[in-house]
Amino acid sequence: MRLDPEALRALRRVEAQGLTQSEAVRRSIVNEAERLRDRRALAAEVAALESDEADQAEMAAVASLMEELRAPG
């Protein structure tokens, strides 16, 4: 595996926590995969909420009520 200077610096920081190079690389790969999965799950949840007409209507009603209750000025 070839690493650029930025990746090498990051690897050294992870290794400084007491991990071997192999363990640091494994953990980094696993952590990134989890972040990608979490982002996809969040994107799916956002898409579901955006397509929920009842939820959109409720949000509009709450925004309207908040605007009515806002102090003048």
MOSUL-V704923 format. One record per residue. N is the residue number from 1. RES is the residue in one letter. NEAR is the number of other ideal C-beta (glycine too) atoms within 12 Angstrom. D_FIRST is the distance of its C-alpha to the first C-alpha in Angstrom with 1 decimal. Layout:
BEGIN
n: (N/N)
res: (RES/RES)
near: (NEAR/NEAR)
d_first: (D_FIRST/D_FIRST)
END
This chain:
BEGIN
n: (1/2/3/4/5/6/7/8/9/10/11/12/13/14/15/16/17/18/19/20/21/22/23/24/25/26/27/28/29/30/31/32/33/34/35/36/37/38/39/40/41/42/43/44/45/46/47/48/49/50/51/52/53/54/55/56/57/58/59/60/61/62/63/64/65/66/67/68/69/70/71/72/73)
res: (M/R/L/D/P/E/A/L/R/A/L/R/R/V/E/A/Q/G/L/T/Q/S/E/A/V/R/R/S/I/V/N/E/A/E/R/L/R/D/R/R/A/L/A/A/E/V/A/A/L/E/S/D/E/A/D/Q/A/E/M/A/A/V/A/S/L/M/E/E/L/R/A/P/G)
near: (12/7/16/10/10/10/17/17/13/20/27/16/15/24/19/13/14/11/17/14/19/14/16/25/21/16/21/24/17/14/16/15/14/14/14/14/14/14/14/14/14/14/14/14/15/14/12/14/16/13/12/14/12/11/16/15/12/14/16/14/14/14/14/13/12/12/12/11/10/10/7/6/3)
d_first: (0.0/3.8/6.5/10.1/13.0/14.1/11.1/11.1/14.8/14.6/12.4/15.0/17.8/16.7/16.4/19.8/21.3/20.9/17.8/15.4/11.7/11.2/14.3/13.5/10.4/12.7/15.6/14.1/13.2/16.7/18.4/17.2/18.3/21.6/22.1/21.8/24.2/26.5/26.6/27.4/30.1/31.5/31.6/33.5/35.9/36.6/37.3/39.6/41.5/41.8/43.4/45.7/49.0/50.8/48.2/48.3/52.1/52.0/49.7/52.1/55.1/53.5/52.7/56.2/57.7/55.7/56.9/60.5/60.2/58.7/61.1/62.7/61.7)
END
